[in-house]
Amino acid sequence: MPAILRAALCALILVAIAPAISARASTYAVYIPLDSSIYRELDTLNGLGLLQSYLPEIKPISRVEAARLTLEAESNLDSERPNPLAARLVHALRAQLREEIDWVDNDREDNLPTMIHPVERLEAQYVYSSGTRRALDTNKGVQGVNFTEGTPLLPYNDNLPTQSGSNEVARWSGWTGLGGFITGYGEGSIAGPLTHDDPSANRLQLLTGAVVVGLGNTAISFGQEEMAWGVGMHGLLSQSNNAQPFPALRMQNIHPSHLPWFFRYLGLVRYQIIFGQLDAERPFARPWISLQQVSFKPLPNFEFGLNHAIMFGGTGNDNYSAAGFLGRATGFDTGNPIGANTNSRGDIYLKFRIPRLRNLVVYQEILGEDNLTTEVPGIGRFLPFLSVSYQGGVYLPELTADGRTDAGFEYTITEPNYSTHSDSLYWTYQNMLMGNALGPNASRADIAVGRWFEDEYKIDFDMFYTERAPEIQGVNLTKEHSGGTEIDFWHLPVQINQLGGSLGEARGTVSGEYVENINYSTHSSLRMMLQLSFGLTPAWRSMVWH
């Protein structure tokens, strides 16, 4: 990443967190799993123009932040021109976040008593998949990356273990708050085939979990937490939950805030800083990874953001001093690549909303990886990135005037060096890509249309086309082509009177794809996937100790 971009990013983050750390009041920060319907509900309200302070390009968000956004959307409902869909969404969010909304609505968010919520949400899933899984191993080529696809047609699912045929998934999440400022939360899972064990996978997993310390509006946590950075609707270019979360130390603001001084003109800001360690399944075992993301909303209809990430160290790649470690972790001084190589990423996105065109959203993201230091001796370090990938699209939340039909188009183009490196500093965790599931030297285009029915459930239809081209030397390597469709069904949470008012919800996805020359071979594959999901949010409140 160019030095000026690194300096600007780090300076803005430091300016952002300084006023937050000085605050005394705090709250419980329980982060919402990325598969939660809460995000769909907030995204729909955001598309309808009812959320002015939502920055969805950094996820997950906390339950108390989702509660604040729910109240914001409710206050922006137009009583003179009622929107039944928006009102129904607010009602559903109020039911899912009733405790946190009570805190915010009655100004009791800070200095809460000790409490425990052992079961926040239960979920059961059935997953059927068939077809060849995509894989790539270019370690024998000039640039290296090694990854295998998880479940075909089900990326961004925390790398839950599945096999061809029938699989079951069960999830359980809960949390506890201590002393008004320490939170522990987690979500565990059991996943795998129904009929037999998978000896190559750990069926019982901690999907996400951490201990969080609140310091004013700043949350500092350590654990295994999901992350999703970027503007993509069908895949994320920068960081995603395609791979299982890795253990890391994190700092972020719970609610969007403003910068001091003249930086206030940059508008609302959200940030996240991460420092962690990756797996041992690579020649440079357990490298370090340092990431920083910041998003701004300077105008009601304009957002932008940027991030920086660097991977360094690992067994046999750690020939540096303590100062060298710090220089690499911050990205300010990456040192000599001999004996201590690094791999960097830099990303910027722009997002515009045009209210007069039924809240049309136009977005574009550009990600650069590594630089031309070795490719152009002498001046390479001053040149742009070696690998530049792109993602962008348009989204129309109100294809019909009633706001019940939406449509969008999105494209993704990844360069041959995307997620790769000349050694083992490639962007994977436990053999799964940490960014976009396409991998390097690939492209994808999506056209999607969705429709709400009776303001209770939504059906989305997506058509997509992908290409992957080989970049390694070999015999009979052929460009891969595929086309497919996906139908997604989602019902808003409803109260179940027989269970004391607990909330039940249902989701389903069926998709199919025909792939020619799968994994650059001469073979083709018909891939199918069916996912059924049933969730239950118990009605009971947290147990409290004053």
C-alpha positions as CSV (number, residue, x, y, z in Angstrom):
1,M,0.0,0.0,0.0
2,P,1.4,3.5,-0.8
3,A,2.8,5.2,2.2
4,I,0.5,8.2,2.0
5,L,-2.6,5.9,2.1
6,R,-1.2,4.0,5.1
7,A,-0.5,7.2,6.9
8,A,-3.9,8.6,6.2
9,L,-5.7,5.4,7.3
10,C,-3.8,5.1,10.5
11,A,-4.1,8.8,11.4
12,L,-7.9,8.7,10.9
13,I,-8.4,5.6,13.0
14,L,-6.3,7.0,15.8
15,V,-8.2,10.3,15.7
16,A,-11.4,8.4,15.7
17,I,-10.7,6.2,18.8
18,A,-9.2,8.9,21.0
19,P,-12.4,10.5,22.1
20,A,-14.1,7.2,22.6
21,I,-11.5,5.8,24.9
22,S,-11.7,8.8,27.2
23,A,-15.5,8.1,27.8
24,R,-16.4,6.3,31.0
25,A,-19.9,4.9,30.4
26,S,-20.0,1.6,28.6
27,T,-22.4,-1.2,27.5
28,Y,-22.6,-4.8,26.5
29,A,-21.4,-5.5,23.0
30,V,-22.8,-8.8,21.7
31,Y,-22.1,-9.2,18.0
32,I,-24.8,-10.6,15.7
33,P,-23.9,-13.7,13.7
34,L,-23.7,-12.9,10.0
35,D,-26.4,-15.4,9.0
36,S,-29.0,-13.6,11.2
37,S,-32.1,-12.3,9.6
38,I,-31.5,-9.0,11.4
39,Y,-29.1,-8.0,8.7
40,R,-31.7,-8.6,6.0
41,E,-34.3,-6.6,7.8
42,L,-31.9,-3.7,8.4
43,D,-30.7,-3.8,4.7
44,T,-34.3,-3.6,3.5
45,L,-35.0,-0.6,5.7
46,N,-31.8,1.0,4.5
47,G,-32.8,0.4,0.9
48,L,-36.1,2.1,1.6
49,G,-34.1,5.2,2.8
50,L,-35.1,4.9,6.5
51,L,-31.6,4.6,7.9
52,Q,-29.3,7.6,7.7
53,S,-26.6,6.3,10.1
54,Y,-26.2,2.7,9.0
55,L,-22.7,1.8,7.6
56,P,-23.2,-1.9,6.6
57,E,-19.8,-2.3,4.9
58,I,-18.3,-3.3,8.3
59,K,-20.0,-6.3,9.9
60,P,-20.8,-7.8,12.3
61,I,-22.6,-5.1,14.3
62,S,-23.6,-5.4,17.9
63,R,-27.2,-6.1,19.1
64,V,-27.3,-2.7,20.8
65,E,-26.3,-1.0,17.6
66,A,-29.1,-2.9,15.7
67,A,-31.5,-1.7,18.4
68,R,-30.5,1.9,17.9
69,L,-30.9,1.5,14.1
70,T,-34.4,0.0,14.7
71,L,-35.5,3.1,16.6
72,E,-34.0,5.3,14.0
73,A,-36.0,3.6,11.2
74,E,-39.2,3.8,13.4
75,S,-38.7,7.5,13.9
76,N,-38.3,8.0,10.1
77,L,-41.6,6.2,9.2
78,D,-44.0,8.7,7.5
79,S,-47.3,8.6,9.3
80,E,-48.9,10.6,6.4
81,R,-47.7,8.0,3.8
82,P,-47.6,4.7,5.7
83,N,-45.3,2.0,4.4
84,P,-46.8,-1.4,5.6
85,L,-43.6,-3.3,4.7
86,A,-41.3,-0.9,6.6
87,A,-43.6,-1.0,9.6
88,R,-43.7,-4.8,9.6
89,L,-39.9,-4.9,9.5
90,V,-39.6,-2.5,12.4
91,H,-42.1,-4.7,14.3
92,A,-40.0,-7.8,13.6
93,L,-36.8,-6.1,14.7
94,R,-38.4,-4.9,17.9
95,A,-39.4,-8.5,18.7
96,Q,-35.9,-9.8,18.1
97,L,-34.1,-7.0,20.0
98,R,-36.6,-6.2,22.7
99,E,-34.1,-6.0,25.6
100,E,-31.6,-3.9,23.8
101,I,-34.3,-1.6,22.4
102,D,-35.6,-1.1,26.0
103,W,-32.0,-0.1,27.0
104,V,-31.7,2.5,24.3
105,D,-35.3,3.7,24.3
106,N,-35.1,4.4,28.1
107,D,-31.5,5.6,28.2
108,R,-30.3,2.6,30.1
109,E,-27.7,1.4,27.7
110,D,-24.8,2.4,30.0
111,N,-23.8,0.8,33.3
112,L,-26.0,-2.3,33.0
113,P,-26.3,-4.9,35.7
114,T,-24.6,-8.3,35.5
115,M,-26.8,-10.6,33.4
116,I,-26.7,-13.9,31.5
117,H,-28.6,-15.0,28.4
118,P,-27.7,-18.7,27.9
119,V,-29.8,-19.2,24.8
120,E,-30.2,-16.2,22.4
121,R,-31.0,-18.2,19.3
122,L,-31.3,-21.8,18.2
123,E,-31.1,-22.9,14.5
124,A,-31.4,-26.2,12.7
125,Q,-30.4,-26.6,9.0
126,Y,-30.6,-29.3,6.4
127,V,-28.1,-29.0,3.6
128,Y,-28.0,-31.2,0.5
129,S,-25.2,-30.8,-2.0
130,S,-23.9,-32.6,-5.0
131,G,-21.2,-32.0,-7.7
132,T,-17.5,-31.4,-7.9
133,R,-16.0,-28.9,-5.5
134,R,-13.8,-26.2,-6.9
135,A,-10.1,-26.3,-5.9
136,L,-6.8,-24.7,-6.9
137,D,-3.2,-25.4,-6.0
138,T,-0.7,-23.2,-7.8
139,N,2.2,-23.8,-5.3
140,K,4.1,-25.3,-8.2
141,G,3.8,-22.2,-10.2
142,V,5.4,-18.7,-9.9
143,Q,2.6,-17.5,-7.7
144,G,1.1,-19.7,-5.0
145,V,-2.3,-20.3,-3.4
146,N,-3.9,-23.5,-2.2
147,F,-7.6,-23.7,-1.4
148,T,-10.6,-26.0,-1.6
149,E,-14.2,-25.0,-1.9
150,G,-16.5,-25.7,1.1
151,T,-20.1,-26.7,0.2
152,P,-20.8,-26.1,-3.5
153,L,-23.1,-23.1,-4.1
154,L,-23.0,-22.3,-0.4
155,P,-20.0,-20.0,0.2
156,Y,-19.6,-17.5,3.0
157,N,-20.8,-20.0,5.6
158,D,-17.9,-20.1,8.0
159,N,-16.5,-23.2,6.4
160,L,-18.9,-25.5,8.1
161,P,-18.0,-29.1,7.3
162,T,-20.2,-30.9,4.8
163,Q,-20.0,-33.8,2.4
164,S,-21.8,-34.7,-0.8
165,G,-25.4,-35.7,0.0
166,S,-27.4,-34.9,3.1
167,N,-25.9,-32.9,6.0
168,E,-27.3,-31.5,9.2
169,V,-26.3,-28.3,11.0
170,A,-27.3,-27.1,14.4
171,R,-26.4,-23.8,16.0
172,W,-26.7,-22.4,19.5
173,S,-25.8,-18.8,20.5
174,G,-25.8,-17.1,23.9
175,W,-24.0,-14.4,25.9
176,T,-23.3,-13.0,29.3
177,G,-22.5,-9.5,30.6
178,L,-20.4,-8.8,33.7
179,G,-20.1,-5.5,35.7
180,G,-21.6,-3.4,33.0
181,F,-18.6,-3.4,30.6
182,I,-17.4,-7.0,30.0
183,T,-19.3,-9.3,27.6
184,G,-18.7,-12.9,26.7
185,Y,-20.6,-14.3,23.7
186,G,-20.4,-17.2,21.4
187,E,-22.1,-19.4,18.8
188,G,-21.4,-23.1,18.6
189,S,-22.3,-25.6,15.9
190,I,-22.6,-29.3,15.0
191,A,-22.4,-29.9,11.3
192,G,-21.8,-32.8,8.9
193,P,-23.4,-35.6,7.0
194,L,-26.5,-37.3,8.4
195,T,-25.7,-40.9,7.7
196,H,-22.0,-41.2,8.7
197,D,-19.1,-39.3,10.3
198,D,-16.7,-37.2,8.4
199,P,-13.2,-38.2,9.7
200,S,-11.6,-35.3,8.0
201,A,-13.7,-32.6,9.7
202,N,-14.4,-31.5,13.2
203,R,-18.2,-31.7,13.5
204,L,-18.4,-29.8,16.8
205,Q,-17.1,-26.2,16.3
206,L,-17.1,-22.8,18.0
207,L,-18.2,-20.7,15.0
208,T,-17.7,-17.4,16.7
209,G,-17.0,-16.3,20.3
210,A,-15.1,-13.6,22.2
211,V,-14.6,-11.7,25.4
212,V,-15.4,-8.0,24.9
213,V,-14.3,-5.1,27.1
214,G,-16.3,-1.9,26.6
215,L,-14.6,1.5,27.1
216,G,-17.2,4.1,26.2
217,N,-18.1,3.7,22.6
218,T,-14.9,1.6,22.0
219,A,-15.1,-2.3,22.2
220,I,-11.9,-4.2,22.6
221,S,-12.3,-8.0,22.1
222,F,-10.3,-11.1,21.8
223,G,-11.6,-14.3,20.3
224,Q,-12.8,-16.0,17.2
225,E,-15.1,-13.5,15.5
226,E,-16.7,-13.3,12.0
227,M,-15.9,-10.5,9.7
228,A,-17.4,-9.1,6.5
229,W,-15.9,-6.0,4.8
230,G,-17.1,-4.5,1.5
231,V,-20.0,-3.5,-0.6
232,G,-20.7,-6.8,-2.5
233,M,-24.2,-8.4,-2.3
234,H,-23.1,-11.8,-3.8
235,G,-19.6,-12.0,-2.4
236,L,-17.1,-9.8,-0.7
237,L,-13.8,-8.7,-2.3
238,S,-11.8,-7.8,0.8
239,Q,-12.6,-10.0,3.8
240,S,-15.5,-12.4,4.2
241,N,-16.7,-15.4,6.3
242,N,-16.0,-17.9,3.5
243,A,-13.3,-19.3,5.8
244,Q,-13.7,-20.1,9.5
245,P,-13.0,-17.0,11.8
246,F,-9.4,-16.9,13.0
247,P,-8.4,-15.9,16.6
248,A,-7.6,-12.2,16.9
249,L,-7.5,-9.0,19.0
250,R,-10.0,-6.4,17.8
251,M,-10.9,-2.8,18.4
252,Q,-13.9,-1.0,16.9
253,N,-16.6,1.5,17.8
254,I,-20.0,0.2,18.8
255,H,-22.0,3.1,17.3
256,P,-20.9,5.4,14.4
257,S,-19.3,8.6,15.7
258,H,-17.8,11.8,14.3
259,L,-14.2,12.8,14.2
260,P,-13.1,15.9,16.1
261,W,-11.9,19.2,14.6
262,F,-12.3,19.8,10.9
263,F,-12.3,16.0,10.3
264,R,-16.0,16.2,11.4
265,Y,-16.8,17.1,7.8
266,L,-16.0,13.5,6.9
267,G,-19.3,12.6,8.6
268,L,-20.2,9.5,10.5
269,V,-17.4,7.0,10.8
270,R,-17.1,3.3,11.7
271,Y,-13.8,1.5,12.1
272,Q,-12.3,-1.9,12.9
273,I,-8.7,-2.8,13.8
274,I,-7.7,-6.5,13.9
275,F,-4.5,-8.3,14.8
276,G,-4.4,-12.1,14.7
277,Q,-2.6,-15.2,13.7
278,L,-3.4,-17.7,11.0
279,D,-3.1,-21.5,10.6
280,A,-0.1,-23.8,10.4
281,E,-1.2,-25.4,7.1
282,R,1.4,-23.7,5.0
283,P,5.2,-23.6,4.7
284,F,5.5,-20.4,6.8
285,A,3.4,-21.8,9.6
286,R,1.2,-19.4,11.7
287,P,1.9,-16.0,10.0
288,W,0.6,-12.8,11.6
289,I,-2.1,-10.7,10.0
290,S,-2.9,-7.1,10.7
291,L,-6.0,-5.4,9.3
292,Q,-7.6,-1.9,9.5
293,Q,-10.9,-0.8,8.0
294,V,-12.6,2.6,8.2
295,S,-15.9,3.7,6.6
296,F,-17.3,7.3,6.3
297,K,-20.6,8.8,5.4
298,P,-19.9,12.5,4.8
299,L,-23.3,13.1,3.0
300,P,-26.7,11.4,3.5
301,N,-26.4,9.8,0.1
302,F,-22.7,9.2,-0.2
303,E,-20.4,6.7,1.6
304,F,-16.7,5.8,1.1
305,G,-14.2,3.6,2.9
306,L,-10.8,2.1,2.8
307,N,-8.9,-0.7,4.4
308,H,-5.4,-2.0,4.7
309,A,-4.2,-5.5,5.5
310,I,-0.8,-7.1,5.8
311,M,0.3,-10.7,6.3
312,F,3.9,-11.4,7.6
313,G,6.0,-13.6,9.7
314,G,5.6,-17.3,10.3
315,T,8.1,-20.1,10.8
316,G,11.2,-19.4,8.7
317,N,9.9,-16.0,7.7
318,D,10.6,-14.1,11.0
319,N,14.0,-12.7,10.5
320,Y,13.2,-9.3,12.1
321,S,13.7,-7.4,15.3
322,A,10.9,-6.1,17.6
323,A,11.0,-2.8,15.7
324,G,10.7,-4.8,12.5
325,F,7.7,-6.7,13.9
326,L,6.0,-3.4,14.7
327,G,6.9,-1.9,11.3
328,R,5.3,-4.8,9.5
329,A,2.2,-5.0,11.8
330,T,1.5,-1.3,11.1
331,G,2.5,-1.5,7.4
332,F,4.8,1.6,7.8
333,D,8.0,-0.4,7.3
334,T,7.8,-3.8,5.6
335,G,11.6,-4.2,5.7
336,N,13.7,-6.6,3.6
337,P,11.7,-9.4,2.0
338,I,14.6,-11.7,2.2
339,G,14.0,-13.8,5.3
340,A,10.9,-11.7,6.3
341,N,8.6,-11.3,3.4
342,T,5.1,-9.7,3.6
343,N,1.9,-9.6,1.5
344,S,-0.2,-6.4,1.6
345,R,-3.7,-5.5,0.5
346,G,-5.3,-2.1,0.1
347,D,-9.0,-1.4,-0.7
348,I,-11.3,1.6,-1.4
349,Y,-15.0,1.7,-2.1
350,L,-17.5,4.4,-3.2
351,K,-21.3,4.2,-2.7
352,F,-23.9,6.6,-4.0
353,R,-27.6,6.7,-3.5
354,I,-30.0,8.6,-5.8
355,P,-33.3,9.1,-3.9
356,R,-35.1,10.5,-7.0
357,L,-34.5,7.3,-8.9
358,R,-36.4,5.2,-6.3
359,N,-33.3,5.1,-4.0
360,L,-31.1,3.6,-6.7
361,V,-27.7,2.6,-5.3
362,V,-24.5,2.6,-7.3
363,Y,-21.3,1.1,-5.8
364,Q,-17.7,0.4,-6.8
365,E,-14.8,-1.2,-5.0
366,I,-11.2,-1.6,-6.0
367,L,-8.7,-3.9,-4.2
368,G,-5.0,-3.9,-4.8
369,E,-2.6,-6.6,-3.6
370,D,1.2,-6.4,-3.1
371,N,3.2,-4.1,-5.3
372,L,5.8,-4.1,-8.1
373,T,8.9,-3.9,-6.0
374,T,10.6,-6.9,-7.4
375,E,9.0,-6.7,-10.8
376,V,10.4,-3.2,-11.6
377,P,13.8,-2.9,-9.7
378,G,14.6,0.5,-8.3
379,I,11.2,2.2,-8.8
380,G,8.8,-0.6,-8.1
381,R,8.0,0.5,-4.6
382,F,6.6,3.8,-5.9
383,L,4.3,2.1,-8.4
384,P,0.7,1.0,-8.0
385,F,-0.3,-2.5,-6.9
386,L,0.7,-5.6,-8.8
387,S,-2.8,-7.0,-8.7
388,V,-5.9,-4.9,-9.0
389,S,-9.4,-6.5,-8.6
390,Y,-12.8,-4.9,-9.1
391,Q,-16.3,-5.3,-7.8
392,G,-19.3,-3.0,-8.5
393,G,-22.9,-2.9,-9.3
394,V,-26.3,-1.2,-9.1
395,Y,-29.1,-2.0,-6.7
396,L,-32.7,-0.7,-7.1
397,P,-34.6,-1.2,-3.8
398,E,-37.9,0.1,-5.2
399,L,-38.3,-1.5,-8.6
400,T,-42.0,-1.1,-8.0
401,A,-43.4,2.0,-6.3
402,D,-44.7,0.1,-3.3
403,G,-41.1,-0.9,-2.4
404,R,-41.9,-4.6,-2.4
405,T,-39.8,-5.5,-5.5
406,D,-36.1,-4.9,-5.8
407,A,-33.5,-5.7,-8.4
408,G,-29.8,-5.5,-8.9
409,F,-26.8,-6.3,-11.0
410,E,-23.3,-7.0,-9.7
411,Y,-20.0,-7.9,-11.3
412,T,-16.7,-9.2,-9.8
413,I,-13.3,-9.4,-11.6
414,T,-10.3,-10.8,-9.7
415,E,-6.8,-10.5,-11.1
416,P,-4.4,-13.5,-11.5
417,N,-2.5,-12.5,-8.4
418,Y,-5.6,-12.0,-6.2
419,S,-5.1,-13.8,-2.9
420,T,-1.8,-15.4,-4.1
421,H,1.8,-14.8,-3.3
422,S,5.2,-16.1,-4.3
423,D,5.5,-17.9,-1.0
424,S,2.9,-19.2,1.5
425,L,1.6,-15.7,2.5
426,Y,-1.6,-16.2,0.5
427,W,-5.0,-15.2,1.8
428,T,-6.5,-18.4,3.1
429,Y,-7.3,-19.8,6.5
430,Q,-7.4,-23.6,7.0
431,N,-7.4,-24.1,3.2
432,M,-10.3,-21.7,2.5
433,L,-10.2,-18.3,0.8
434,M,-10.6,-15.5,3.3
435,G,-12.0,-13.1,0.6
436,N,-14.1,-13.8,-2.4
437,A,-14.8,-17.4,-3.0
438,L,-14.1,-17.1,-6.7
439,G,-10.3,-17.1,-6.2
440,P,-7.7,-15.6,-8.5
441,N,-8.2,-14.8,-12.2
442,A,-11.9,-15.2,-12.2
443,S,-15.1,-13.2,-13.0
444,R,-18.7,-13.4,-12.0
445,A,-21.9,-11.5,-13.0
446,D,-25.2,-11.6,-11.1
447,I,-28.7,-10.4,-12.0
448,A,-31.2,-10.7,-9.2
449,V,-34.9,-9.8,-8.6
450,G,-36.8,-10.1,-5.3
451,R,-40.4,-9.7,-4.3
452,W,-42.2,-9.4,-0.9
453,F,-45.5,-11.1,-0.5
454,E,-48.1,-10.1,2.2
455,D,-45.3,-8.1,3.9
456,E,-44.3,-11.4,5.6
457,Y,-42.0,-13.3,3.3
458,K,-39.7,-12.6,0.3
459,I,-38.6,-14.7,-2.7
460,D,-35.4,-13.8,-4.5
461,F,-34.3,-15.1,-7.9
462,D,-30.7,-14.8,-9.0
463,M,-29.0,-15.8,-12.3
464,F,-25.2,-15.8,-12.4
465,Y,-22.4,-16.6,-14.8
466,T,-18.7,-17.3,-13.8
467,E,-15.4,-17.8,-15.5
468,R,-12.0,-19.0,-14.1
469,A,-8.8,-19.1,-16.1
470,P,-5.7,-21.1,-15.3
471,E,-2.5,-19.3,-14.6
472,I,-0.2,-22.2,-13.9
473,Q,1.8,-24.3,-16.2
474,G,0.4,-27.8,-16.9
475,V,-1.1,-30.1,-19.4
476,N,-4.7,-29.8,-20.8
477,L,-5.6,-26.8,-18.6
478,T,-8.8,-25.2,-20.0
479,K,-10.7,-22.1,-19.0
480,E,-13.7,-22.9,-16.7
481,H,-17.2,-21.6,-17.5
482,S,-20.4,-22.0,-15.5
483,G,-23.9,-20.7,-15.3
484,G,-26.6,-21.1,-12.7
485,T,-29.6,-20.0,-10.9
486,E,-30.6,-19.6,-7.2
487,I,-34.0,-19.2,-5.6
488,D,-34.1,-17.9,-2.0
489,F,-37.1,-17.9,0.3
490,W,-37.2,-16.0,3.6
491,H,-40.0,-15.5,6.1
492,L,-39.9,-12.8,8.8
493,P,-39.9,-14.0,12.4
494,V,-43.3,-14.8,13.8
495,Q,-44.5,-15.3,17.3
496,I,-45.3,-18.9,18.3
497,N,-48.0,-18.8,21.0
498,Q,-47.5,-22.5,21.9
499,L,-43.9,-21.6,22.9
500,G,-44.8,-18.6,25.1
501,G,-44.3,-16.1,22.3
502,S,-40.9,-17.3,21.1
503,L,-40.0,-16.2,17.6
504,G,-39.7,-18.7,14.8
505,E,-38.4,-18.1,11.3
506,A,-37.7,-20.1,8.2
507,R,-35.4,-19.8,5.2
508,G,-34.7,-21.9,2.2
509,T,-32.3,-21.8,-0.8
510,V,-32.2,-24.0,-3.8
511,S,-29.6,-23.5,-6.5
512,G,-28.1,-25.3,-9.5
513,E,-25.0,-24.7,-11.7
514,Y,-23.6,-26.4,-14.7
515,V,-19.8,-26.1,-14.9
516,E,-17.7,-26.8,-18.0
517,N,-14.1,-27.8,-17.5
518,I,-14.4,-27.8,-13.7
519,N,-11.0,-27.1,-12.1
520,Y,-9.5,-26.5,-15.6
521,S,-10.0,-30.2,-16.5
522,T,-11.8,-31.7,-19.5
523,H,-14.7,-32.8,-17.2
524,S,-18.0,-31.0,-16.5
525,S,-20.1,-31.1,-13.4
526,L,-23.8,-30.4,-12.6
527,R,-23.8,-28.9,-9.1
528,M,-26.9,-28.7,-6.9
529,M,-27.6,-27.4,-3.4
530,L,-30.6,-27.2,-1.1
531,Q,-30.6,-25.5,2.3
532,L,-33.5,-25.4,4.7
533,S,-33.1,-23.4,7.9
534,F,-35.4,-23.1,10.9
535,G,-34.6,-20.7,13.7
536,L,-36.0,-20.2,17.2
537,T,-35.5,-17.1,19.5
538,P,-36.8,-18.0,23.0
539,A,-39.1,-15.4,24.6
540,W,-37.4,-15.3,28.0
541,R,-35.3,-12.3,29.0
542,S,-31.8,-12.3,30.5
543,M,-31.3,-13.4,34.1
544,V,-30.2,-10.3,36.0
545,W,-28.1,-9.8,39.2
546,H,-28.1,-6.3,40.7
